[in-house]
Each structure stands twice: as C-alpha cells, then as structure tokens.
Amino acid sequence: HFNKYMQVTRKDGSVWSDGTIFAVGDCNYGCLGSPPNWEMPPVPKISYPGEEQALHAVKNIERMARGKKTLKPTWWPWGAG
C-alpha cells in the first residue's frame, strides 16, 4: 500500500516507518481509492509509469532532505496535471 506521496503505508493508510520509504513501479498497488471514485486510477505496469513515479518520489525525498514538511502528491495520467 502507498499514499498519494508515494510513501509506503499500512493497510489502514497510516505512513509506515518514518515516511522515508517510497514505493514506485511494479512494487506498489498502482492506484489510489476504489472504483468508481478513484483518487488516482490504475496505472499501467510498464516502465514509463515507474520512471515517472520514481521522479515524484525523488522530488519528495529532496523536499524532506531540505526540511520541508509538505510533500507533493503524485497524479495519473501525468499529461493531465
């Protein structure tokens, strides 16, 4: 499980560990929410989305390293945001 910031979460949605563990590509569930009210619809399990997810995670890791408390959420499809 993961949240809209690509952080690994528990089944109840709480951030796992200290929030510094991220899931990208095939290792995450690939969507947020439930049909028909997706927060983020299913993402294809191909390399391109994994690369984009990694970029989003890296940007949030950089924000955390600079001491920022707010993270940027991911979105899909990427050309729409």
LINVENCOR-V104162 format. One record per helix or strand of 2 or more residues. SS is the DSSP state (H for helix, E for strand). FROM is the first residue (numbers start at 0). TO is the last residue. If there is no record, write none. Layout:
[[SS	FROM	TO] [SS	FROM	TO]]
This chain:
[[E	6	8] [H	24	26] [E	31	33] [E	36	39] [H	46	64] [H	77	79]]
